[in-house]
């Protein structure tokens, strides 16, 4: 259910480049004209599985990043975001146990990755995602040896990404939010979760296009930029 509260909480932002004051939403941190709050669920989505996002430091301040949308939709005790260029078991409490768990999977399209829909749904999973540009993600994975032994999962939904304001490196590539949405919908056995999580992404893209952004266009014969997936 969308959040229909007319008052999100506003603060003023004064930019050196934009001399006039802009109202900034205290919740989604976006200008009033592109506020996303009406697309967020009224309460966090209840889930049994845990989401761990390993984020490249440069991704944190991107205005079109999707992880902040996840934070607005998922319970704080089920979503962990850690920022660094590489990762070790000591990065945060319980990470070493997560890495050792047989119920931990890494959503990463390596050559030995298995299809999401082939995995069992009998126990709650620790779902690990790498967040950044494709180049950053490959570097983070390559430098994070503690991730190499994890079971790799690839998501093939047979359609283009809905994140149409940022080009994906592969024809079937997905944003971090979309990857989380499809994974949770499967493991929670609840397709409605995907729709709830995708609503903010769709509104973000629509706002960007309405304000002059160009949607990404792919030709049928465009080539993937995916390469060197040897792990």
C-alpha positions as CSV (number, residue, x, y, z in Angstrom):
1,X,0.0,0.0,0.0
2,X,1.4,3.4,-0.9
3,X,2.1,6.0,1.6
4,X,-0.5,8.7,1.1
5,X,0.6,10.9,4.0
6,X,0.5,14.5,2.5
7,X,3.2,15.7,4.8
8,X,6.6,14.1,4.4
9,X,8.6,16.7,6.2
10,X,10.4,19.4,4.3
11,X,13.7,21.3,4.7
12,X,15.3,24.0,2.7
13,X,18.3,23.4,0.5
14,X,20.4,26.3,-0.9
15,X,22.8,25.4,-3.7
16,X,25.6,27.5,-5.0
17,X,24.6,26.5,-8.5
18,X,20.9,27.0,-8.0
19,X,20.4,30.3,-6.1
20,X,16.7,29.8,-5.2
21,X,15.7,27.8,-2.3
22,X,14.3,24.3,-2.9
23,X,12.1,22.3,-0.6
24,X,13.8,19.0,0.2
25,X,11.8,16.0,1.5
26,X,13.2,14.9,4.8
27,X,12.4,11.2,4.1
28,X,13.5,10.6,0.5
29,X,16.0,13.5,0.4
30,X,14.8,14.6,-2.9
31,X,13.4,18.0,-4.1
32,X,9.6,18.5,-3.6
33,X,8.9,18.3,-7.4
34,X,10.4,14.8,-7.6
35,X,9.5,13.4,-4.2
36,X,9.2,9.6,-4.1
37,X,7.4,9.2,-0.8
38,X,4.0,8.4,-2.4
39,X,5.5,5.3,-4.0
40,X,6.8,3.9,-0.7
41,X,4.8,1.3,1.3
42,X,3.0,2.6,4.3
43,X,5.1,0.2,6.4
44,X,8.2,-1.9,5.7
45,X,7.6,-5.1,3.7
46,X,7.7,-8.1,6.1
47,X,10.3,-10.6,5.0
48,X,12.0,-13.7,6.4
49,X,15.1,-13.5,4.3
50,X,18.0,-11.1,4.9
51,X,19.5,-8.7,2.3
52,X,23.1,-7.7,2.5
53,X,24.3,-5.0,0.0
54,X,28.0,-4.5,-0.4
55,X,28.2,-1.1,-1.9
56,X,31.1,0.7,-3.7
57,X,31.8,4.0,-1.9
58,X,31.2,6.1,-5.0
59,X,27.7,4.7,-5.3
60,X,26.5,6.2,-2.1
61,X,26.0,9.8,-3.4
62,X,24.6,9.0,-6.8
63,X,21.4,10.9,-7.2
64,X,19.8,8.0,-9.1
65,X,21.0,5.2,-6.8
66,X,18.5,2.5,-6.0
67,X,19.7,1.4,-2.5
68,X,18.0,4.4,-0.8
69,X,14.7,3.2,-2.2
70,X,15.3,-0.3,-0.7
71,X,15.9,1.4,2.7
72,X,12.6,3.1,2.5
73,X,10.8,-0.2,1.7
74,X,12.5,-3.0,3.8
75,X,12.8,-3.4,7.6
76,X,16.1,-2.1,9.0
77,X,16.8,-5.4,10.7
78,X,16.6,-7.2,7.4
79,X,18.7,-4.9,5.2
80,X,22.4,-4.3,5.8
81,X,24.4,-1.9,3.6
82,X,28.3,-2.0,3.9
83,X,30.5,0.4,1.9
84,X,34.0,-0.4,0.8
85,X,36.1,-1.3,-2.2
86,X,36.8,-4.8,-0.9
87,X,35.3,-6.9,1.9
88,X,36.6,-9.1,4.6
89,X,34.8,-11.3,7.2
90,X,35.5,-8.8,9.9
91,X,33.6,-6.0,8.1
92,X,30.5,-6.1,10.4
93,X,29.1,-8.2,13.2
94,X,27.9,-11.6,12.1
95,X,29.4,-11.3,8.5
96,X,31.8,-14.2,9.1
97,X,28.8,-16.4,10.2
98,X,26.9,-15.2,7.1
99,X,29.8,-16.2,4.9
100,X,30.0,-19.6,6.4
101,X,26.3,-20.3,6.3
102,X,25.0,-22.8,3.7
103,X,22.0,-20.5,3.3
104,X,24.0,-17.6,2.0
105,X,24.0,-16.9,-1.8
106,X,25.7,-14.2,-3.8
107,X,23.7,-12.7,-6.7
108,X,26.5,-12.3,-9.2
109,X,26.5,-13.6,-12.8
110,X,29.7,-15.7,-12.8
111,X,30.1,-18.5,-15.3
112,X,29.2,-21.1,-12.6
113,X,26.2,-19.2,-11.3
114,X,22.9,-21.1,-11.1
115,X,19.5,-19.8,-12.1
116,X,17.5,-18.2,-9.2
117,X,14.4,-20.3,-9.9
118,X,16.4,-23.6,-9.4
119,X,17.1,-22.9,-5.7
120,X,15.1,-24.4,-2.9
121,X,13.0,-22.1,-0.7
122,X,13.0,-24.3,2.4
123,X,15.1,-22.0,4.7
124,X,15.5,-18.2,5.0
125,X,18.5,-17.1,2.9
126,X,21.2,-14.5,3.4
127,X,21.0,-12.7,0.0
128,X,24.2,-10.8,-0.8
129,X,24.3,-8.2,-3.6
130,X,27.2,-6.1,-5.0
131,X,26.2,-2.5,-5.7
132,X,28.1,-0.2,-8.1
133,X,28.9,0.1,-11.8
134,X,29.7,-3.1,-13.6
135,X,33.4,-2.2,-13.5
136,X,33.2,-1.4,-9.8
137,X,31.3,-4.6,-9.1
138,X,33.9,-6.8,-10.9
139,X,36.7,-5.1,-9.0
140,X,35.0,-5.5,-5.6
141,X,34.3,-9.2,-6.3
142,X,37.8,-9.8,-7.5
143,X,39.4,-8.1,-4.4
144,X,37.0,-9.8,-1.9
145,X,38.3,-13.3,-1.6
146,X,35.8,-14.2,1.1
147,X,33.0,-14.0,-1.5
148,X,34.5,-16.4,-4.0
149,X,33.3,-19.6,-2.3
150,X,29.7,-18.5,-2.1
151,X,27.1,-20.1,-4.3
152,X,26.5,-17.7,-7.2
153,X,23.0,-16.9,-8.5
154,X,22.0,-15.3,-11.7
155,X,18.5,-13.7,-12.3
156,X,17.2,-14.2,-15.8
157,X,13.7,-12.8,-16.0
158,X,13.6,-12.7,-19.8
159,X,12.9,-9.0,-20.1
160,X,14.7,-5.6,-20.0
161,X,15.5,-3.7,-16.9
162,X,12.9,-1.2,-15.8
163,X,15.7,1.1,-14.6
164,X,15.6,2.9,-18.0
165,X,17.6,6.0,-16.9
166,X,20.8,4.2,-16.4
167,X,22.3,1.8,-19.0
168,X,22.9,-1.8,-17.9
169,X,26.1,-3.5,-19.1
170,X,24.2,-6.6,-20.3
171,X,20.9,-7.0,-22.2
172,X,19.4,-8.8,-19.2
173,X,21.2,-6.7,-16.5
174,X,19.2,-5.5,-13.6
175,X,19.7,-2.7,-11.1
176,X,20.4,-3.6,-7.5
177,X,16.8,-2.9,-6.4
178,X,15.4,-5.0,-9.2
179,X,17.7,-7.9,-8.3
180,X,16.6,-7.7,-4.7
181,X,13.0,-7.4,-5.7
182,X,13.0,-10.5,-7.9
183,X,15.1,-12.5,-5.4
184,X,12.8,-11.7,-2.4
185,X,9.6,-12.3,-4.5
186,X,11.0,-15.8,-5.2
187,X,12.3,-16.8,-1.8
188,X,9.4,-15.3,0.0
189,X,7.1,-16.9,-2.5
190,X,5.2,-13.7,-2.8
191,X,5.1,-11.9,-6.2
192,X,3.5,-8.8,-4.7
193,X,6.9,-8.0,-3.0
194,X,8.4,-7.3,-6.4
195,X,5.7,-4.9,-7.3
196,X,6.0,-3.0,-4.0
197,X,9.7,-2.6,-4.4
198,X,9.5,-1.6,-8.1
199,X,7.0,1.2,-7.6
200,X,9.7,3.7,-6.3
201,X,12.0,2.8,-9.1
202,X,9.3,3.4,-11.7
203,X,8.5,6.8,-10.2
204,X,12.2,7.7,-10.0
205,X,12.6,7.0,-13.7
206,X,9.4,8.8,-14.6
207,X,10.5,11.9,-12.7
208,X,13.8,11.9,-14.5
209,X,12.2,11.6,-17.9
210,X,9.6,14.2,-17.1
211,X,12.4,16.6,-16.3
212,X,14.3,16.1,-19.6
213,X,16.1,12.8,-19.1
214,X,16.4,10.4,-22.0
215,X,15.4,6.8,-21.5
216,X,18.1,4.2,-22.3
217,X,17.4,2.5,-25.7
218,X,18.9,-0.9,-26.6
219,X,19.0,-2.2,-30.1
220,X,18.1,-5.9,-30.7
221,X,21.7,-6.6,-31.8
222,X,23.4,-4.7,-29.0
223,X,26.3,-6.6,-27.4
224,X,26.7,-7.3,-23.8
225,X,29.6,-5.7,-22.0
226,X,29.9,-8.6,-19.6
227,X,33.4,-10.2,-19.7
228,X,36.0,-12.0,-17.7
229,X,33.6,-13.9,-15.4
230,X,36.0,-16.7,-14.5
231,X,35.0,-17.2,-10.9
